Amino acid sequence: MTTSTHAWQYQLRAHWAVLRTRRDPAGMATNALGITVGTGAQILVGVDAGGDHHLLVPIDDNMISEDSQAAYITIRRRELRINGTTCAYADVACHRPDLAELFDDVLAAMIDQLESDTGERPDAVCKRVLNEWRELLRHRHGLLGEEALRGLFGELIVLEKILDSDRTHTLSVWCGPNRDPHDFRLSGGDLEVKTLGMTGSTVRIHGVGQLQPPVNGDLHLVLVRLSSDPDGLSLPDLVDRITPKTDGRRAFDEALARAGYVDIDAEHYRDRRFVVAQIAALPVTDGFPRVVPSSLVAALPAEISALSYTLDLSLLLATSLTGSKVTLLFANGTPS
């Protein structure tokens, strides 16, 4: 790795830190790197609304060498309006936060090659470097553990119910992969999904915002009770079943990648099979047991970056919403 590649690694990490503070819920926050290619426009780095990192390399025509072999790191054409001018870019994006450091290494190598001006098309340079790193990426992206696997399975069961309940719903209702406080956002309120085993009654709550209702709307804790069954459904089976119901395979693949699932790992998950024993929901109202900002005397100290706790639902499960009320919940976020 060259000296300039190392220097770009440090610069990229500084850029991400700044861009995270400028995240735009409606678009992408960008910084210029001071390198011009192709049309004379500058190479940019960006952070989108979901927190994904991007390298944006200017291109001078509509034909680019796209790459979507792995949903967690992709190269695609993107148009952005910067300072009143619309430009086309080869967008190199990472959709897995756990790959952020390795992605910096890949981008630093790309920038080093682009800066040296080899005469290749800029997008071809990016694809060549990505191919050189692909084997390392394949072995570094990691597999879902048992808890994460069950959690994603439960979210996808709810996603399918939502898509089936109202054909106007799109994949955008699923906010979990974007690391938003709640897993789903519907017109009448939000849904937070937790999975339970056949005899379980406790769930893990992450952060003081996870059981805080949205400003306008209700919040329901949706409980998906799963039973392991060799004749049940595997995670890849469920993904395949939902895909035709979404509004775009590409967007679904990227959302799954942010959630930790990539298609190349499908065979690793086929022996874990489940049946859904029950789907229920609990309204999160003022008397619901939880930790929210109003529960605290003061804000969390800066030294505490995350707070999680175990919530015992054993006394609440008997009052949960089931049947038609849950069906209404999936249609609009409220059971009435």
C-alpha positions as CSV (number, residue, x, y, z in Angstrom):
1,M,0.0,0.0,0.0
2,T,1.5,3.4,-1.0
3,T,2.2,6.3,1.2
4,S,-0.6,8.3,-0.5
5,T,-3.0,5.4,0.0
6,H,-2.3,5.6,3.8
7,A,-2.8,9.3,3.7
8,W,-6.2,9.0,2.0
9,Q,-7.3,6.5,4.6
10,Y,-6.8,9.1,7.3
11,Q,-8.5,11.8,5.3
12,L,-11.5,9.7,4.6
13,R,-12.1,9.0,8.2
14,A,-11.9,12.7,8.9
15,H,-14.4,13.4,6.2
16,W,-16.9,10.8,7.5
17,A,-16.8,12.3,10.9
18,V,-17.7,15.8,9.5
19,L,-20.3,14.5,7.1
20,R,-22.2,12.5,9.8
21,T,-22.9,15.8,11.6
22,R,-24.4,17.1,8.3
23,R,-26.6,14.2,7.4
24,D,-29.5,15.3,5.2
25,P,-32.7,13.3,5.8
26,A,-33.8,14.2,2.2
27,G,-30.5,13.6,0.4
28,M,-26.7,13.3,0.7
29,A,-24.2,15.4,2.5
30,T,-21.0,15.7,0.4
31,N,-17.4,17.0,0.6
32,A,-15.0,17.6,-2.3
33,L,-11.6,15.8,-2.2
34,G,-9.8,18.4,-4.4
35,I,-9.2,15.9,-7.2
36,T,-10.7,16.5,-10.7
37,V,-11.2,13.7,-13.3
38,G,-13.0,13.2,-16.5
39,T,-15.2,16.3,-17.0
40,G,-13.1,18.4,-14.7
41,A,-15.6,18.0,-11.8
42,Q,-14.2,17.1,-8.4
43,I,-14.4,13.6,-6.8
44,L,-16.7,13.8,-3.8
45,V,-17.3,11.7,-0.7
46,G,-20.8,11.6,0.8
47,V,-23.0,10.2,3.6
48,D,-26.6,9.6,2.7
49,A,-29.7,9.7,4.9
50,G,-29.2,6.1,6.0
51,G,-25.6,6.7,7.1
52,D,-24.1,4.8,4.1
53,H,-20.7,6.0,2.8
54,H,-20.2,6.9,-0.8
55,L,-17.3,7.8,-3.2
56,L,-18.7,9.9,-6.1
57,V,-16.5,9.9,-9.2
58,P,-17.5,12.2,-12.0
59,I,-18.2,10.6,-15.4
60,D,-18.7,12.3,-18.8
61,D,-21.3,10.1,-20.3
62,N,-24.3,7.8,-19.5
63,M,-22.4,4.6,-19.9
64,I,-20.5,3.3,-16.9
65,S,-19.2,0.0,-15.7
66,E,-21.6,-0.8,-12.9
67,D,-21.0,-3.5,-10.4
68,S,-23.6,-5.0,-8.1
69,Q,-22.2,-8.5,-7.6
70,A,-22.2,-7.9,-3.8
71,A,-25.1,-5.9,-2.5
72,Y,-23.0,-4.6,0.4
73,I,-20.6,-2.7,-1.9
74,T,-21.8,-1.5,-5.3
75,I,-20.9,0.8,-8.2
76,R,-23.8,2.5,-9.9
77,R,-24.6,5.6,-11.9
78,R,-26.0,8.5,-9.9
79,E,-26.9,12.1,-10.7
80,L,-26.4,14.8,-8.1
81,R,-27.1,18.6,-8.2
82,I,-24.1,20.4,-6.7
83,N,-24.0,24.2,-6.5
84,G,-26.8,24.5,-9.1
85,T,-25.2,22.1,-11.6
86,T,-26.3,18.5,-12.2
87,C,-23.4,16.0,-12.7
88,A,-23.3,12.3,-13.3
89,Y,-21.1,10.2,-11.0
90,A,-20.0,6.6,-10.6
91,D,-21.3,6.1,-7.1
92,V,-19.2,3.6,-5.1
93,A,-21.3,2.8,-2.0
94,C,-21.0,0.7,1.1
95,H,-24.2,-0.6,2.6
96,R,-22.7,-2.4,5.6
97,P,-21.6,-0.3,8.5
98,D,-19.4,-3.1,9.9
99,L,-17.3,-2.9,6.7
100,A,-16.6,0.8,7.1
101,E,-12.9,0.5,7.9
102,L,-12.3,-2.0,5.1
103,F,-14.3,0.2,2.7
104,D,-12.0,3.1,3.5
105,D,-9.1,0.9,2.4
106,V,-10.8,0.1,-0.9
107,L,-11.7,3.8,-1.5
108,A,-8.1,4.9,-0.6
109,A,-6.8,2.5,-3.2
110,M,-9.3,3.8,-5.8
111,I,-8.4,7.5,-5.1
112,D,-4.7,6.7,-5.3
113,Q,-5.3,5.2,-8.8
114,L,-7.6,8.0,-9.9
115,E,-5.0,10.6,-8.8
116,S,-2.3,8.9,-10.8
117,D,-4.4,9.4,-14.0
118,T,-3.7,6.0,-15.7
119,G,-5.7,7.0,-18.8
120,E,-8.5,4.6,-17.9
121,R,-12.1,5.7,-17.6
122,P,-12.6,6.7,-13.9
123,D,-15.5,4.2,-13.4
124,A,-13.4,1.4,-14.9
125,V,-10.6,2.3,-12.4
126,C,-13.1,2.0,-9.6
127,K,-14.4,-1.4,-10.8
128,R,-10.8,-2.8,-11.3
129,V,-9.8,-1.9,-7.8
130,L,-13.0,-3.3,-6.4
131,N,-12.4,-6.6,-8.2
132,E,-8.8,-6.7,-6.7
133,W,-10.3,-6.4,-3.2
134,R,-13.3,-8.6,-3.8
135,E,-12.0,-11.8,-2.3
136,L,-11.0,-10.0,1.0
137,L,-14.4,-8.4,1.1
138,R,-16.1,-11.8,0.6
139,H,-14.4,-13.1,3.7
140,R,-14.8,-10.1,5.9
141,H,-18.5,-9.2,5.7
142,G,-19.4,-11.8,8.4
143,L,-22.5,-13.9,9.0
144,L,-25.6,-13.2,11.1
145,G,-25.6,-14.7,14.6
146,E,-28.6,-16.6,15.9
147,E,-30.2,-13.5,17.6
148,A,-29.6,-11.3,14.6
149,L,-31.0,-14.0,12.3
150,R,-34.2,-14.4,14.3
151,G,-34.5,-10.6,14.5
152,L,-34.2,-10.1,10.8
153,F,-36.6,-13.0,10.1
154,G,-39.2,-11.3,12.4
155,E,-38.8,-7.9,10.6
156,L,-39.2,-9.5,7.2
157,I,-42.4,-11.4,8.3
158,V,-43.8,-8.0,9.4
159,L,-42.6,-6.3,6.1
160,E,-44.4,-9.0,4.1
161,K,-47.6,-8.5,6.2
162,I,-47.4,-4.7,5.6
163,L,-46.9,-5.1,1.8
164,D,-49.7,-7.5,1.6
165,S,-52.1,-5.4,3.7
166,D,-52.0,-2.4,1.3
167,R,-50.5,-2.5,-2.2
168,T,-49.6,1.2,-2.1
169,H,-47.0,0.5,0.6
170,T,-43.4,0.4,-0.6
171,L,-40.1,-0.8,0.8
172,S,-39.6,2.7,2.2
173,V,-41.8,1.8,5.2
174,W,-39.0,-0.5,6.4
175,C,-36.7,1.8,8.5
176,G,-34.8,-0.8,10.5
177,P,-31.8,-1.1,8.0
178,N,-31.3,2.6,8.2
179,R,-30.7,2.3,12.0
180,D,-33.7,4.5,12.7
181,P,-35.2,4.3,16.2
182,H,-38.2,2.1,15.0
183,D,-38.3,-0.7,12.4
184,F,-41.4,0.6,10.4
185,R,-43.0,3.9,9.8
186,L,-46.6,4.0,8.6
187,S,-49.1,6.8,8.2
188,G,-50.7,6.3,11.6
189,G,-47.7,5.4,13.6
190,D,-44.5,3.4,14.0
191,L,-43.8,-0.3,14.7
192,E,-40.9,-1.8,16.6
193,V,-40.5,-5.5,16.0
194,K,-39.1,-8.1,18.5
195,T,-39.0,-11.9,18.2
196,L,-39.7,-14.4,20.9
197,G,-39.2,-18.1,21.2
198,M,-42.1,-20.4,22.0
199,T,-41.8,-19.9,25.8
200,G,-40.0,-16.5,25.9
201,S,-41.4,-13.3,27.4
202,T,-38.4,-11.0,27.5
203,V,-37.0,-8.7,24.8
204,R,-33.9,-6.6,24.5
205,I,-34.5,-2.8,24.1
206,H,-31.7,-0.8,22.5
207,G,-31.5,2.9,23.4
208,V,-33.7,5.4,25.1
209,G,-35.4,6.2,21.8
210,Q,-36.6,2.7,20.8
211,L,-39.8,2.9,22.9
212,Q,-40.4,6.6,22.4
213,P,-43.5,7.1,20.2
214,P,-43.1,9.4,17.2
215,V,-44.1,13.0,17.5
216,N,-47.2,12.5,15.3
217,G,-48.6,9.0,15.7
218,D,-48.6,5.9,17.8
219,L,-46.0,3.3,18.6
220,H,-46.7,-0.4,18.8
221,L,-44.3,-3.1,19.9
222,V,-44.9,-6.0,17.5
223,L,-44.0,-9.5,18.8
224,V,-43.3,-12.3,16.4
225,R,-43.2,-15.7,18.2
226,L,-41.0,-18.2,16.2
227,S,-40.7,-21.9,16.6
228,S,-37.8,-23.8,15.1
229,D,-39.1,-26.4,12.7
230,P,-37.2,-28.5,10.0
231,D,-40.2,-28.1,7.7
232,G,-40.4,-24.4,8.3
233,L,-39.2,-21.4,6.3
234,S,-35.6,-20.4,6.0
235,L,-34.4,-16.8,5.8
236,P,-33.4,-17.1,2.1
237,D,-36.8,-18.7,1.4
238,L,-38.5,-15.7,3.0
239,V,-36.3,-13.2,1.1
240,D,-37.2,-15.0,-2.2
241,R,-40.9,-14.9,-1.3
242,I,-40.9,-11.2,-0.4
243,T,-38.8,-9.9,-3.4
244,P,-41.5,-9.9,-6.0
245,K,-43.7,-7.9,-3.6
246,T,-41.2,-5.0,-3.2
247,D,-40.9,-2.1,-5.6
248,G,-37.3,-2.9,-6.7
249,R,-34.9,-5.8,-6.3
250,R,-31.9,-3.5,-6.1
251,A,-33.4,-1.4,-3.3
252,F,-34.4,-4.6,-1.4
253,D,-30.9,-6.1,-1.8
254,E,-29.3,-2.9,-0.4
255,A,-31.7,-2.8,2.5
256,L,-31.0,-6.4,3.3
257,A,-27.2,-5.8,3.1
258,R,-27.6,-2.9,5.6
259,A,-29.5,-5.3,7.8
260,G,-26.6,-7.9,7.6
261,Y,-27.9,-10.3,5.0
262,V,-26.3,-10.8,1.5
263,D,-27.4,-13.3,-1.1
264,I,-24.0,-15.0,-1.4
265,D,-24.4,-16.3,2.2
266,A,-27.8,-17.9,1.5
267,E,-26.6,-21.5,1.9
268,H,-25.3,-20.8,5.4
269,Y,-28.8,-20.0,6.6
270,R,-30.9,-22.7,4.9
271,D,-30.7,-25.1,7.8
272,R,-32.3,-22.7,10.2
273,R,-36.0,-22.9,9.6
274,F,-38.9,-21.4,11.5
275,V,-42.7,-21.3,11.6
276,V,-44.5,-18.2,12.9
277,A,-46.5,-19.4,15.9
278,Q,-48.1,-16.0,16.7
279,I,-48.0,-12.3,15.9
280,A,-49.2,-9.9,18.5
281,A,-48.8,-6.2,19.4
282,L,-48.6,-4.0,22.4
283,P,-49.5,-0.3,22.3
284,V,-46.6,1.7,23.9
285,T,-48.5,4.3,25.9
286,D,-47.6,6.5,28.9
287,G,-47.9,3.6,31.4
288,F,-45.8,1.2,29.4
289,P,-42.7,0.0,31.3
290,R,-39.7,1.6,29.4
291,V,-36.7,3.9,29.6
292,V,-37.2,7.1,27.5
293,P,-35.7,10.6,27.7
294,S,-38.4,11.8,30.1
295,S,-37.4,8.9,32.5
296,L,-34.0,10.4,33.0
297,V,-33.2,13.2,35.4
298,A,-30.7,14.6,32.9
299,A,-29.4,13.6,29.5
300,L,-27.1,10.6,29.3
301,P,-23.4,11.5,30.0
302,A,-21.3,12.0,26.9
303,E,-19.2,9.0,28.0
304,I,-22.2,6.7,27.6
305,S,-22.7,6.0,23.9
306,A,-25.4,3.4,24.1
307,L,-28.0,2.1,26.6
308,S,-29.8,-1.2,26.4
309,Y,-32.0,-3.2,28.8
310,T,-34.1,-6.3,29.1
311,L,-37.9,-5.9,29.2
312,D,-40.1,-8.6,30.8
313,L,-43.4,-8.7,29.0
314,S,-44.9,-11.6,30.9
315,L,-47.6,-9.5,32.6
316,L,-48.5,-7.6,29.4
317,L,-48.8,-10.4,26.9
318,A,-52.3,-11.3,28.0
319,T,-53.5,-7.8,26.9
320,S,-51.8,-7.8,23.5
321,L,-53.6,-7.1,20.2
322,T,-54.1,-10.1,17.9
323,G,-56.0,-11.1,14.8
324,S,-57.9,-8.4,12.9
325,K,-56.5,-5.5,15.1
326,V,-52.9,-6.5,14.1
327,T,-54.0,-6.7,10.5
328,L,-55.2,-3.1,10.7
329,L,-52.0,-2.2,12.4
330,F,-50.0,-3.4,9.4
331,A,-52.2,-1.4,7.0
332,N,-51.7,2.0,8.6
333,G,-49.9,1.8,11.9
334,T,-53.0,2.0,14.1
335,P,-55.4,-0.8,15.1
336,S,-58.6,1.3,14.6
